[in-house]
Amino acid sequence: MAPMRAGLSIDPPLAAIPGVLAEEGVDAFQTVLRDPGRFGNYGVPDPADRAALVEGLRGRGAWGVAHGSLLVNLASPEGRIRNSSVSSLLADLKVAAEVGLAGVCFHVGYAKGHPSAEAALQLATRKLGELVERMPAGPRLFLENSCEGSELGQTVAELARLVRDVAAPPERLALLIDTCHLHAAGFDLSGDEAGGRLADALAAEGVLDRVAAFHLNDCLLPCGAHRDRHAVPGAGTIGMGVISVATHAAFASLPGVIELSVAEARRGLAFLREHGALPGR
Ligand SMILES: [Zn+2]
């Protein structure tokens, strides 16, 4: 059984990424391609920085994903926010294509401001469809599960519904499962059977094949807390459940990124190695 291809989150400059991957002995990463707290082209890596990443990773077969802006809300009642969300993700996808990333992950949006979650989901589905129509060839969109407040996409069923309704092919729209978010949203991922239960739940909704990547975070708060607080793998309320997911046959060899500082991720990678969920070094 080949365990998950685990890696870590590395902030720009992009030029630093190849060195950090070599130091940590992994080949999967996440980064950002803009200031995540502002709409507009702020903090986008310049051409020299992009070229340094391409050069540094040449021939190494590394896998990388960019995390979209934290302001993305494809379900916003405000047209300006919905359109900025689409533009921002399109701009990230273009840079991702240029530097050879696998794609861009994002949270779909919020039900807040709508009379019902249903209305918000329909709007999100429409904007997501528009995004898929306009996206450049190459990189994928990775729809990530959420866990806070009125965020959409907190359950496997709701993610599956979005995937079905948008009806884009898997090479355009994939799912990225954040273990912390799913646990915080009420799907208990603790225990040795967690990987099997997750695979079964995804298969029951017909989306097991859509899962293309993970955020392999442990969770600081209890299952169902609906708060996004990451913990070092093995040090949170999921514990060995992270190993169960990372070593499950259905998720074998998928990339999984720990979203913490490099120093904390290093402790998480050590935990994964200790339990056979990442090859030794
Ligand atoms: Zn999170």
Residues whose N, C-alpha, C, O or C-beta is under 5 A from the ligand:
A	BS01	ZN	D228
